[in-house]
């Protein structure tokens, strides 16, 4: 963590990734997923789907 508190590393053990995916996405561009790879993929896939939906509006 930086002295001003601007960096937070969050680790948790969960049975599923759905809630974690939504939580990460709630932080928008301020979030960076460091792992696990399954969470990285879910967040990336959701962002792509959101971008595709936005292009259709």
PQR file of N, CA, C, O and H, with PARSE charges and radii, in Angstrom:
ATOM      1  N   UNK A   1       0.842  -1.179   0.000 -0.4000 1.5000
ATOM      2  CA  UNK A   1       0.000   0.000   0.000 -0.0000 2.0000
ATOM      3  C   UNK A   1       0.886   1.240   0.000  0.5500 1.7000
ATOM      4  O   UNK A   1       1.898   1.311   0.698 -0.5500 1.4000
ATOM      5  N   UNK A   2       0.479   2.202  -0.795 -0.4000 1.5000
ATOM      6  CA  UNK A   2       1.193   3.470  -0.808 -0.0000 2.0000
ATOM      7  C   UNK A   2       0.870   4.240   0.469  0.5500 1.7000
ATOM      8  O   UNK A   2      -0.175   4.012   1.078 -0.5500 1.4000
ATOM      9  H   UNK A   2      -0.343   2.145  -1.363  0.4000 1.0000
ATOM     10  N   UNK A   3       1.749   5.143   0.879 -0.4000 1.5000
ATOM     11  CA  UNK A   3       1.510   5.906   2.107 -0.0000 2.0000
ATOM     12  C   UNK A   3       0.160   6.646   2.127  0.5500 1.7000
ATOM     13  O   UNK A   3      -0.427   6.843   3.192 -0.5500 1.4000
ATOM     14  H   UNK A   3       2.599   5.328   0.384  0.4000 1.0000
ATOM     15  N   UNK A   4      -0.328   7.055   0.942 -0.4000 1.5000
ATOM     16  CA  UNK A   4      -1.612   7.771   0.902 -0.0000 2.0000
ATOM     17  C   UNK A   4      -2.811   6.823   0.860  0.5500 1.7000
ATOM     18  O   UNK A   4      -3.956   7.270   0.784 -0.5500 1.4000
ATOM     19  H   UNK A   4       0.148   6.895   0.077  0.4000 1.0000
ATOM     20  N   UNK A   5      -2.545   5.503   0.910 -0.4000 1.5000
ATOM     21  CA  UNK A   5      -3.625   4.530   0.910 -0.0000 2.0000
ATOM     22  C   UNK A   5      -4.225   4.264  -0.451  0.5500 1.7000
ATOM     23  O   UNK A   5      -5.305   3.678  -0.526 -0.5500 1.4000
ATOM     24  H   UNK A   5      -1.615   5.141   0.972  0.4000 1.0000
ATOM     25  N   UNK A   6      -3.579   4.667  -1.530 -0.4000 1.5000
ATOM     26  CA  UNK A   6      -4.162   4.572  -2.858 -0.0000 2.0000
ATOM     27  C   UNK A   6      -4.062   3.190  -3.492  0.5500 1.7000
ATOM     28  O   UNK A   6      -4.669   2.962  -4.538 -0.5500 1.4000
ATOM     29  H   UNK A   6      -2.702   5.144  -1.469  0.4000 1.0000
ATOM     30  N   UNK A   7      -3.332   2.279  -2.910 -0.4000 1.5000
ATOM     31  CA  UNK A   7      -3.225   0.932  -3.461 -0.0000 2.0000
ATOM     32  C   UNK A   7      -3.675  -0.068  -2.406  0.5500 1.7000
ATOM     33  O   UNK A   7      -3.199  -0.055  -1.271 -0.5500 1.4000
ATOM     34  H   UNK A   7      -2.838   2.465  -2.060  0.4000 1.0000
ATOM     35  N   UNK A   8      -4.600  -0.931  -2.803 -0.4000 1.5000
ATOM     36  CA  UNK A   8      -5.094  -1.958  -1.892 -0.0000 2.0000
ATOM     37  C   UNK A   8      -4.972  -3.300  -2.589  0.5500 1.7000
ATOM     38  O   UNK A   8      -5.430  -3.453  -3.721 -0.5500 1.4000
ATOM     39  H   UNK A   8      -4.987  -0.942  -3.725  0.4000 1.0000
ATOM     40  N   UNK A   9      -4.367  -4.261  -1.938 -0.4000 1.5000
ATOM     41  CA  UNK A   9      -4.348  -5.631  -2.446 -0.0000 2.0000
ATOM     42  C   UNK A   9      -5.362  -6.409  -1.631  0.5500 1.7000
ATOM     43  O   UNK A   9      -5.299  -6.441  -0.402 -0.5500 1.4000
ATOM     44  H   UNK A   9      -3.994  -4.136  -1.018  0.4000 1.0000
ATOM     45  N   UNK A  10      -6.294  -7.033  -2.327 -0.4000 1.5000
ATOM     46  CA  UNK A  10      -7.392  -7.740  -1.683 -0.0000 2.0000
ATOM     47  C   UNK A  10      -7.292  -9.212  -2.013  0.5500 1.7000
ATOM     48  O   UNK A  10      -7.233  -9.584  -3.185 -0.5500 1.4000
ATOM     49  H   UNK A  10      -6.345  -7.007  -3.325  0.4000 1.0000
ATOM     50  N   UNK A  11      -7.271 -10.046  -1.006 -0.4000 1.5000
ATOM     51  CA  UNK A  11      -7.245 -11.491  -1.200 -0.0000 2.0000
ATOM     52  C   UNK A  11      -8.395 -12.106  -0.423  0.5500 1.7000
ATOM     53  O   UNK A  11      -8.674 -11.723   0.713 -0.5500 1.4000
ATOM     54  H   UNK A  11      -7.318  -9.744  -0.054  0.4000 1.0000
ATOM     55  N   UNK A  12      -9.063 -13.078  -1.064 -0.4000 1.5000
ATOM     56  CA  UNK A  12     -10.180 -13.750  -0.419 -0.0000 2.0000
ATOM     57  C   UNK A  12     -10.334 -15.154  -1.007  0.5500 1.7000
ATOM     58  O   UNK A  12      -9.975 -15.392  -2.161 -0.5500 1.4000
ATOM     59  H   UNK A  12      -8.836 -13.389  -1.986  0.4000 1.0000
ATOM     60  N   UNK A  13     -10.856 -16.058  -0.227 -0.4000 1.5000
ATOM     61  CA  UNK A  13     -11.165 -17.408  -0.716 -0.0000 2.0000
ATOM     62  C   UNK A  13     -12.685 -17.532  -0.777  0.5500 1.7000
ATOM     63  O   UNK A  13     -13.381 -17.326   0.218 -0.5500 1.4000
ATOM     64  H   UNK A  13     -11.147 -15.865   0.710  0.4000 1.0000
ATOM     65  N   UNK A  14     -13.179 -17.870  -1.953 -0.4000 1.5000
ATOM     66  CA  UNK A  14     -14.621 -18.005  -2.146 -0.0000 2.0000
ATOM     67  C   UNK A  14     -14.930 -19.298  -2.892  0.5500 1.7000
ATOM     68  O   UNK A  14     -14.061 -19.881  -3.540 -0.5500 1.4000
ATOM     69  H   UNK A  14     -12.614 -18.038  -2.760  0.4000 1.0000
ATOM     70  N   UNK A  15     -16.172 -19.730  -2.790 -0.4000 1.5000
ATOM     71  CA  UNK A  15     -16.610 -20.927  -3.513 -0.0000 2.0000
ATOM     72  C   UNK A  15     -16.814 -20.647  -4.996  0.5500 1.7000
ATOM     73  O   UNK A  15     -16.662 -21.547  -5.822 -0.5500 1.4000
ATOM     74  H   UNK A  15     -16.878 -19.256  -2.264  0.4000 1.0000
ATOM     75  N   UNK A  16     -17.153 -19.415  -5.340 -0.4000 1.5000
ATOM     76  CA  UNK A  16     -17.428 -19.048  -6.715 -0.0000 2.0000
ATOM     77  C   UNK A  16     -16.877 -17.674  -7.032  0.5500 1.7000
ATOM     78  O   UNK A  16     -16.472 -16.928  -6.140 -0.5500 1.4000
ATOM     79  H   UNK A  16     -17.276 -18.684  -4.669  0.4000 1.0000
ATOM     80  N   UNK A  17     -16.866 -17.355  -8.304 -0.4000 1.5000
ATOM     81  CA  UNK A  17     -16.271 -16.091  -8.731 -0.0000 2.0000
ATOM     82  C   UNK A  17     -17.292 -15.026  -9.111  0.5500 1.7000
ATOM     83  O   UNK A  17     -16.917 -13.881  -9.363 -0.5500 1.4000
ATOM     84  H   UNK A  17     -17.195 -17.962  -9.028  0.4000 1.0000
ATOM     85  N   UNK A  18     -18.576 -15.378  -9.158 -0.4000 1.5000
ATOM     86  CA  UNK A  18     -19.587 -14.416  -9.610 -0.0000 2.0000
ATOM     87  C   UNK A  18     -19.608 -13.155  -8.752  0.5500 1.7000
ATOM     88  O   UNK A  18     -19.561 -12.048  -9.289 -0.5500 1.4000
ATOM     89  H   UNK A  18     -18.881 -16.308  -8.953  0.4000 1.0000
ATOM     90  N   UNK A  19     -19.677 -13.300  -7.457 -0.4000 1.5000
ATOM     91  CA  UNK A  19     -19.733 -12.135  -6.559 -0.0000 2.0000
ATOM     92  C   UNK A  19     -18.441 -11.330  -6.654  0.5500 1.7000
ATOM     93  O   UNK A  19     -18.473 -10.099  -6.674 -0.5500 1.4000
ATOM     94  H   UNK A  19     -19.715 -14.199  -7.021  0.4000 1.0000
ATOM     95  N   UNK A  20     -17.327 -12.011  -6.711 -0.4000 1.5000
ATOM     96  CA  UNK A  20     -16.035 -11.318  -6.806 -0.0000 2.0000
ATOM     97  C   UNK A  20     -15.927 -10.564  -8.119  0.5500 1.7000
ATOM     98  O   UNK A  20     -15.420  -9.443  -8.150 -0.5500 1.4000
ATOM     99  H   UNK A  20     -17.301 -13.011  -6.694  0.4000 1.0000
ATOM    100  N   UNK A  21     -16.399 -11.167  -9.203 -0.4000 1.5000
ATOM    101  CA  UNK A  21     -16.379 -10.500 -10.515 -0.0000 2.0000
ATOM    102  C   UNK A  21     -17.172  -9.198 -10.454  0.5500 1.7000
ATOM    103  O   UNK A  21     -16.701  -8.158 -10.915 -0.5500 1.4000
ATOM    104  H   UNK A  21     -16.812 -12.077  -9.177  0.4000 1.0000
ATOM    105  N   UNK A  22     -18.364  -9.255  -9.890 -0.4000 1.5000
ATOM    106  CA  UNK A  22     -19.208  -8.060  -9.798 -0.0000 2.0000
ATOM    107  C   UNK A  22     -18.548  -7.000  -8.915  0.5500 1.7000
ATOM    108  O   UNK A  22     -18.612  -5.807  -9.213 -0.5500 1.4000
ATOM    109  H   UNK A  22     -18.746 -10.100  -9.516  0.4000 1.0000
ATOM    110  N   UNK A  23     -17.923  -7.439  -7.842 -0.4000 1.5000
ATOM    111  CA  UNK A  23     -17.261  -6.497  -6.938 -0.0000 2.0000
ATOM    112  C   UNK A  23     -16.105  -5.800  -7.651  0.5500 1.7000
ATOM    113  O   UNK A  23     -15.951  -4.583  -7.549 -0.5500 1.4000
ATOM    114  H   UNK A  23     -17.871  -8.408  -7.601  0.4000 1.0000
ATOM    115  N   UNK A  24     -15.302  -6.568  -8.367 -0.4000 1.5000
ATOM    116  CA  UNK A  24     -14.179  -5.985  -9.110 -0.0000 2.0000
ATOM    117  C   UNK A  24     -14.701  -4.979 -10.133  0.5500 1.7000
ATOM    118  O   UNK A  24     -14.174  -3.872 -10.240 -0.5500 1.4000
ATOM    119  H   UNK A  24     -15.427  -7.557  -8.449  0.4000 1.0000
ATOM    120  N   UNK A  25     -15.728  -5.356 -10.878 -0.4000 1.5000
ATOM    121  CA  UNK A  25     -16.277  -4.464 -11.899 -0.0000 2.0000
ATOM    122  C   UNK A  25     -16.851  -3.189 -11.289  0.5500 1.7000
ATOM    123  O   UNK A  25     -16.874  -2.145 -11.941 -0.5500 1.4000
ATOM    124  H   UNK A  25     -16.156  -6.256 -10.790  0.4000 1.0000
ATOM    125  N   UNK A  26     -17.311  -3.266 -10.052 -0.4000 1.5000
ATOM    126  CA  UNK A  26     -17.868  -2.067  -9.412 -0.0000 2.0000
ATOM    127  C   UNK A  26     -16.814  -0.983  -9.209  0.5500 1.7000
ATOM    128  O   UNK A  26     -17.159   0.187  -9.048 -0.5500 1.4000
ATOM    129  H   UNK A  26     -17.292  -4.114  -9.523  0.4000 1.0000
ATOM    130  N   UNK A  27     -15.539  -1.354  -9.215 -0.4000 1.5000
ATOM    131  CA  UNK A  27     -14.458  -0.386  -9.054 -0.0000 2.0000
ATOM    132  C   UNK A  27     -14.038   0.244 -10.381  0.5500 1.7000
ATOM    133  O   UNK A  27     -13.218   1.162 -10.405 -0.5500 1.4000
ATOM    134  H   UNK A  27     -15.258  -2.305  -9.347  0.4000 1.0000
ATOM    135  N   UNK A  28     -14.605  -0.253 -11.490 -0.4000 1.5000
ATOM    136  CA  UNK A  28     -14.302   0.311 -12.798 -0.0000 2.0000
ATOM    137  C   UNK A  28     -12.820   0.243 -13.117  0.5500 1.7000
ATOM    138  O   UNK A  28     -12.143  -0.728 -12.778 -0.5500 1.4000
ATOM    139  H   UNK A  28     -15.271  -0.998 -11.471  0.4000 1.0000
ATOM    140  N   UNK A  29     -12.326   1.275 -13.767 -0.4000 1.5000
ATOM    141  CA  UNK A  29     -10.927   1.282 -14.211 -0.0000 2.0000
ATOM    142  C   UNK A  29      -9.933   1.379 -13.063  0.5500 1.7000
ATOM    143  O   UNK A  29      -8.729   1.248 -13.283 -0.5500 1.4000
ATOM    144  H   UNK A  29     -12.875   2.064 -14.043  0.4000 1.0000
ATOM    145  N   UNK A  30     -10.400   1.602 -11.867 -0.4000 1.5000
ATOM    146  CA  UNK A  30      -9.507   1.684 -10.712 -0.0000 2.0000
ATOM    147  C   UNK A  30      -9.062   0.308 -10.226  0.5500 1.7000
ATOM    148  O   UNK A  30      -8.145   0.201  -9.412 -0.5500 1.4000
ATOM    149  H   UNK A  30     -11.378   1.709 -11.688  0.4000 1.0000
ATOM    150  N   UNK A  31      -9.716  -0.750 -10.727 -0.4000 1.5000
ATOM    151  CA  UNK A  31      -9.387  -2.112 -10.286 -0.0000 2.0000
ATOM    152  C   UNK A  31      -8.410  -2.771 -11.244  0.5500 1.7000
ATOM    153  O   UNK A  31      -8.423  -2.516 -12.448 -0.5500 1.4000
ATOM    154  H   UNK A  31     -10.461  -0.663 -11.388  0.4000 1.0000
ATOM    155  N   UNK A  32      -7.574  -3.612 -10.689 -0.4000 1.5000
ATOM    156  CA  UNK A  32      -6.681  -4.450 -11.485 -0.0000 2.0000
ATOM    157  C   UNK A  32      -6.677  -5.839 -10.855  0.5500 1.7000
ATOM    158  O   UNK A  32      -6.337  -5.992  -9.681 -0.5500 1.4000
ATOM    159  H   UNK A  32      -7.564  -3.819  -9.711  0.4000 1.0000
ATOM    160  N   UNK A  33      -7.052  -6.838 -11.629 -0.4000 1.5000
ATOM    161  CA  UNK A  33      -7.079  -8.210 -11.131 -0.0000 2.0000
ATOM    162  C   UNK A  33      -5.693  -8.812 -11.290  0.5500 1.7000
ATOM    163  O   UNK A  33      -5.144  -8.847 -12.392 -0.5500 1.4000
ATOM    164  H   UNK A  33      -7.328  -6.713 -12.582  0.4000 1.0000
ATOM    165  N   UNK A  34      -5.136  -9.281 -10.194 -0.4000 1.5000
ATOM    166  CA  UNK A  34      -3.815  -9.899 -10.212 -0.0000 2.0000
ATOM    167  C   UNK A  34      -3.915 -11.423 -10.283  0.5500 1.7000
ATOM    168  O   UNK A  34      -2.933 -12.089 -10.609 -0.5500 1.4000
ATOM    169  H   UNK A  34      -5.582  -9.253  -9.299  0.4000 1.0000
ATOM    170  N   UNK A  35      -5.058 -11.965  -9.990 -0.4000 1.5000
ATOM    171  CA  UNK A  35      -5.268 -13.407 -10.040 -0.0000 2.0000
ATOM    172  C   UNK A  35      -6.486 -13.749  -9.228  0.5500 1.7000
ATOM    173  O   UNK A  35      -7.014 -12.887  -8.527 -0.5500 1.4000
ATOM    174  H   UNK A  35      -5.855 -11.423  -9.725  0.4000 1.0000
ATOM    175  N   UNK A  36      -6.936 -14.935  -9.295 -0.4000 1.5000
ATOM    176  CA  UNK A  36      -6.460 -16.023 -10.137 -0.0000 2.0000
ATOM    177  C   UNK A  36      -6.848 -15.814 -11.598  0.5500 1.7000
ATOM    178  O   UNK A  36      -7.641 -14.931 -11.925 -0.5500 1.4000
ATOM    179  H   UNK A  36      -6.506 -15.636  -9.865  0.4000 1.0000
ATOM    180  N   UNK A  37      -6.282 -16.632 -12.457 -0.4000 1.5000
ATOM    181  CA  UNK A  37      -6.534 -16.477 -13.897 -0.0000 2.0000
ATOM    182  C   UNK A  37      -8.014 -16.586 -14.242  0.5500 1.7000
ATOM    183  O   UNK A  37      -8.498 -15.902 -15.144 -0.5500 1.4000
ATOM    184  H   UNK A  37      -5.638 -17.349 -12.191  0.4000 1.0000
ATOM    185  N   UNK A  38      -8.726 -17.438 -13.529 -0.4000 1.5000
ATOM    186  CA  UNK A  38     -10.163 -17.595 -13.791 -0.0000 2.0000
ATOM    187  C   UNK A  38     -10.904 -16.283 -13.549  0.5500 1.7000
ATOM    188  O   UNK A  38     -11.823 -15.950 -14.297 -0.5500 1.4000
ATOM    189  H   UNK A  38      -8.333 -17.993 -12.796  0.4000 1.0000
ATOM    190  N   UNK A  39     -10.521 -15.538 -12.523 -0.4000 1.5000
ATOM    191  CA  UNK A  39     -11.150 -14.246 -12.257 -0.0000 2.0000
ATOM    192  C   UNK A  39     -10.745 -13.228 -13.320  0.5500 1.7000
ATOM    193  O   UNK A  39     -11.579 -12.451 -13.785 -0.5500 1.4000
ATOM    194  H   UNK A  39      -9.774 -15.808 -11.916  0.4000 1.0000
ATOM    195  N   UNK A  40      -9.490 -13.229 -13.698 -0.4000 1.5000
ATOM    196  CA  UNK A  40      -9.031 -12.340 -14.771 -0.0000 2.0000
ATOM    197  C   UNK A  40      -9.859 -12.571 -16.031  0.5500 1.7000
ATOM    198  O   UNK A  40     -10.310 -11.616 -16.664 -0.5500 1.4000
ATOM    199  H   UNK A  40      -8.813 -13.861 -13.320  0.4000 1.0000
ATOM    200  N   UNK A  41     -10.060 -13.845 -16.395 -0.4000 1.5000
ATOM    201  CA  UNK A  41     -10.816 -14.177 -17.594 -0.0000 2.0000
ATOM    202  C   UNK A  41     -12.268 -13.730 -17.479  0.5500 1.7000
ATOM    203  O   UNK A  41     -12.813 -13.159 -18.423 -0.5500 1.4000
ATOM    204  H   UNK A  41      -9.693 -14.620 -15.881  0.4000 1.0000
ATOM    205  N   UNK A  42     -12.898 -13.980 -16.342 -0.4000 1.5000
ATOM    206  CA  UNK A  42     -14.297 -13.572 -16.163 -0.0000 2.0000
ATOM    207  C   UNK A  42     -14.458 -12.065 -16.284  0.5500 1.7000
ATOM    208  O   UNK A  42     -15.387 -11.592 -16.939 -0.5500 1.4000
ATOM    209  H   UNK A  42     -12.455 -14.444 -15.575  0.4000 1.0000
ATOM    210  N   UNK A  43     -13.566 -11.309 -15.663 -0.4000 1.5000
ATOM    211  CA  UNK A  43     -13.639  -9.850 -15.727 -0.0000 2.0000
ATOM    212  C   UNK A  43     -13.399  -9.388 -17.168  0.5500 1.7000
ATOM    213  O   UNK A  43     -14.123  -8.528 -17.669 -0.5500 1.4000
ATOM    214  H   UNK A  43     -12.811 -11.694 -15.132  0.4000 1.0000
ATOM    215  N   UNK A  44     -12.403  -9.943 -17.824 -0.4000 1.5000
ATOM    216  CA  UNK A  44     -12.110  -9.575 -19.220 -0.0000 2.0000
ATOM    217  C   UNK A  44     -13.300  -9.887 -20.119  0.5500 1.7000
ATOM    218  O   UNK A  44     -13.692  -9.056 -20.938 -0.5500 1.4000
ATOM    219  H   UNK A  44     -11.814 -10.641 -17.417  0.4000 1.0000
ATOM    220  N   UNK A  45     -13.881 -11.087 -19.973 -0.4000 1.5000
ATOM    221  CA  UNK A  45     -15.036 -11.469 -20.797 -0.0000 2.0000
ATOM    222  C   UNK A  45     -16.223 -10.546 -20.562  0.5500 1.7000
ATOM    223  O   UNK A  45     -16.917 -10.168 -21.506 -0.5500 1.4000
ATOM    224  H   UNK A  45     -13.562 -11.763 -19.308  0.4000 1.0000
ATOM    225  N   UNK A  46     -16.455 -10.185 -19.311 -0.4000 1.5000
ATOM    226  CA  UNK A  46     -17.571  -9.288 -18.997 -0.0000 2.0000
ATOM    227  C   UNK A  46     -17.341  -7.896 -19.587  0.5500 1.7000
ATOM    228  O   UNK A  46     -18.268  -7.282 -20.114 -0.5500 1.4000
ATOM    229  H   UNK A  46     -15.891 -10.491 -18.545  0.4000 1.0000
ATOM    230  N   UNK A  47     -16.118  -7.406 -19.498 -0.4000 1.5000
ATOM    231  CA  UNK A  47     -15.802  -6.095 -20.074 -0.0000 2.0000
ATOM    232  C   UNK A  47     -15.988  -6.093 -21.591  0.5500 1.7000
ATOM    233  O   UNK A  47     -16.494  -5.126 -22.160 -0.5500 1.4000
ATOM    234  H   UNK A  47     -15.365  -7.905 -19.070  0.4000 1.0000
ATOM    235  N   UNK A  48     -15.580  -7.170 -22.234 -0.4000 1.5000
ATOM    236  CA  UNK A  48     -15.773  -7.279 -23.690 -0.0000 2.0000
ATOM    237  C   UNK A  48     -17.262  -7.294 -24.030  0.5500 1.7000
ATOM    238  O   UNK A  48     -17.692  -6.630 -24.973 -0.5500 1.4000
ATOM    239  H   UNK A  48     -15.168  -7.956 -21.772  0.4000 1.0000
ATOM    240  N   UNK A  49     -18.052  -8.054 -23.261 -0.4000 1.5000
ATOM    241  CA  UNK A  49     -19.494  -8.108 -23.508 -0.0000 2.0000
ATOM    242  C   UNK A  49     -20.142  -6.745 -23.297  0.5500 1.7000
ATOM    243  O   UNK A  49     -21.038  -6.350 -24.043 -0.5500 1.4000
ATOM    244  H   UNK A  49     -17.703  -8.593 -22.495  0.4000 1.0000
ATOM    245  N   UNK A  50     -19.680  -6.029 -22.273 -0.4000 1.5000
ATOM    246  CA  UNK A  50     -20.217  -4.691 -22.003 -0.0000 2.0000
ATOM    247  C   UNK A  50     -19.869  -3.736 -23.149  0.5500 1.7000
ATOM    248  O   UNK A  50     -20.711  -2.947 -23.579 -0.5500 1.4000
ATOM    249  H   UNK A  50     -18.952  -6.349 -21.666  0.4000 1.0000
ATOM    250  N   UNK A  51     -18.636  -3.810 -23.637 -0.4000 1.5000
ATOM    251  CA  UNK A  51     -18.206  -2.941 -24.743 -0.0000 2.0000
ATOM    252  C   UNK A  51     -19.003  -3.256 -26.000  0.5500 1.7000
ATOM    253  O   UNK A  51     -19.390  -2.350 -26.739 -0.5500 1.4000
ATOM    254  H   UNK A  51     -17.953  -4.451 -23.287  0.4000 1.0000
ATOM    255  N   UNK A  52     -19.243  -4.521 -26.240 -0.4000 1.5000
ATOM    256  CA  UNK A  52     -20.021  -4.933 -27.423 -0.0000 2.0000
ATOM    257  C   UNK A  52     -21.451  -4.413 -27.318  0.5500 1.7000
ATOM    258  O   UNK A  52     -22.008  -3.927 -28.303 -0.5500 1.4000
ATOM    259  H   UNK A  52     -18.928  -5.257 -25.641  0.4000 1.0000
ATOM    260  N   UNK A  53     -22.042  -4.511 -26.145 -0.4000 1.5000
ATOM    261  CA  UNK A  53     -23.407  -4.016 -25.946 -0.0000 2.0000
ATOM    262  C   UNK A  53     -23.464  -2.499 -26.120  0.5500 1.7000
ATOM    263  O   UNK A  53     -24.429  -1.969 -26.671 -0.5500 1.4000
ATOM    264  H   UNK A  53     -21.590  -4.906 -25.345  0.4000 1.0000
ATOM    265  N   UNK A  54     -22.434  -1.808 -25.652 -0.4000 1.5000
ATOM    266  CA  UNK A  54     -22.386  -0.342 -25.766 -0.0000 2.0000
ATOM    267  C   UNK A  54     -22.279   0.074 -27.229  0.5500 1.7000
ATOM    268  O   UNK A  54     -22.845   1.094 -27.622 -0.5500 1.4000
ATOM    269  H   UNK A  54     -21.650  -2.238 -25.204  0.4000 1.0000
ATOM    270  N   UNK A  55     -21.560  -0.702 -28.039 -0.4000 1.5000
ATOM    271  CA  UNK A  55     -21.404  -0.396 -29.458 -0.0000 2.0000
ATOM    272  C   UNK A  55     -22.732  -0.508 -30.212  0.5500 1.7000
ATOM    273  O   UNK A  55     -22.908   0.109 -31.262 -0.5500 1.4000
ATOM    274  H   UNK A  55     -21.100  -1.531 -27.719  0.4000 1.0000
ATOM    275  N   UNK A  56     -23.664  -1.297 -29.672 -0.4000 1.5000
ATOM    276  CA  UNK A  56     -24.946  -1.515 -30.333 -0.0000 2.0000
ATOM    277  C   UNK A  56     -25.978  -0.457 -29.975  0.5500 1.7000
ATOM    278  O   UNK A  56     -27.061  -0.424 -30.561 -0.5500 1.4000
ATOM    279  H   UNK A  56     -23.521  -1.799 -28.819  0.4000 1.0000
ATOM    280  N   UNK A  57     -25.651   0.415 -29.012 -0.4000 1.5000
ATOM    281  CA  UNK A  57     -26.608   1.441 -28.571 -0.0000 2.0000
ATOM    282  C   UNK A  57     -26.577   2.609 -29.514  0.5500 1.7000
ATOM    283  O   UNK A  57     -27.310   3.579 -29.319 -0.5500 1.4000
ATOM    284  H   UNK A  57     -24.772   0.388 -28.536  0.4000 1.0000
TER
END
